Amino acid sequence: MTDTREGKVSVGVLACNKCGAPMYPDMEKGGFHCAYCGEFFSFALTDADFTPGMTFRHQPLQEIDGYLKLGHVAIMDKKALQPPPSVEWHMRRTRLVDKIREYDEAALNAINDKTYIDMNCPHCGKKLTPRLTDNIFTCPHCGQKFGDFGHLSTGDFDEALIVGRKYNFDGKCLPFNIKPSEARQAISALGRQNRNDFLDDDIEARAETELIAAYVPVQLADFRWKYEVSSDRGTFWFYQECLNWAWVCTLMFDWYLLDELAPWDYGKISIMKPAYLEGNVRLFASQNIGEWQAAIPNYVLQSKIPYWLRSGLGIWQCKLLQASHDLRKHKFAFLLLPIYFLDCKREAGENDRQIRVMVNGQTGKAAALILSPRERDIIRTAEPIKPYVFTKGGERTILSPPMPVKYVKSPFLHEKIRL
């Protein structure tokens, strides 16, 4: 949609050259696909096509004479483990739109642009009123798809719709595999399973009108750690690792909740083409978040380790004493993860509970976070409604169970123990 000041609109039709049916963008295949006759043609080339391919840098766990060599997690933190500063952290976890306004008001204005244009469908002739910020829109009468001719022909995208600096916008992504209707079904299932936790917040009703798709920037790494724990079953060390962990690169989204959406299937990585995304989509560039970036792994572990110890080892009470982490970053491993989300429900009063919901746009796994300044955070999850088949032989998120260990001898050799 161009040159609106003169009332002119340049529209391109997404019609199959072979059979005339509407063609659908397929981010994974990198082009438009006709569901009727199978015709396919590729997206236009953009700068993202020249993004270096990712190189996974896994380091196998070494075993020597029956002992585990854990030198990579040998350097312990010298100071006591600290949780996030409560006041500042809670302020950062307030409503997403407030953070966008503070960080990139121009992008917020573009996202909230409600300007519509009047035109007749070039295919069936009936009246259409698409939004100016829609890249691709569908005629509700005949199903034909249209878009801004400049965007469709060149692959360019309106920079104002990217929250943050465009040069920090990642060139790789995981394509959406779950439709908005399926994401709403996942949220409904989550609501039914946890009705008592959500109280008067009808997340199913909100999903019908407030659900938004987004791409969240992350960096992939192999994340491994060793912790000393004081528990109801004694004091001991344990070792654990997460391969292909998504290290979030923005403070726009709650990283605790995002971490609950794993696993991700990285065998489906493709080139990001924002010009061909349909619907109401939010695009976020990586942020320079300074000290918070380095602290995220520790904060995530402090939140999740008690749950892992309870489910894996039957430990109900524990205190984390000492820790060591090892983050092995993969090469050229910045990419965008697809999610659907409901923002926090804003209530009057600073002490009200807020509920944030996310759905993995690839697998359909749903998670909700219940926030309260005075109470402990509550996280609830629901597995995908329909099973997701991971890429055979491809990279994916893998989390090991916690393994109790005891140091035996140099160099860094540990034995597995039973509690």
Secondary structure, 3 states (H helix, E strand, C coil): CCCHHHCCCCEEEEECCCCCCECEEECCCCEEECCCCCCEEECCCCHHHHCCCCECCCCCCEEECCEEECHHHCCCCCCCCCCCCHHHHHHHCCCHHHHHHHHCHHHHHHHCCCCECCEECCCCCCEECCECCCCEEECCCCCCEEEEHHHHHHCCCCHHHEECCHHHCCCEECCCCCCHHHHHHHHHHHHHHCHHHHCCCCHHHHHHHHCEEEEEEEEEEEEEEEEEEEECCEEEEEEEEEEEEEEECCCCCCHHHHHCCCCCEHHHCEECCHHHCECCEEEECCCCCCHHHHHHHHHHHHHHHHHHHHHHHCCCCEEEEEEEEEEEEEEEEEEEEEEEEECCCCCCCCCCCEEEEEEECCCCCEEEEEECCCCCCEEEEECCCCCCCCCCCCCECEECCCEEEEEEECCCEEEECCC
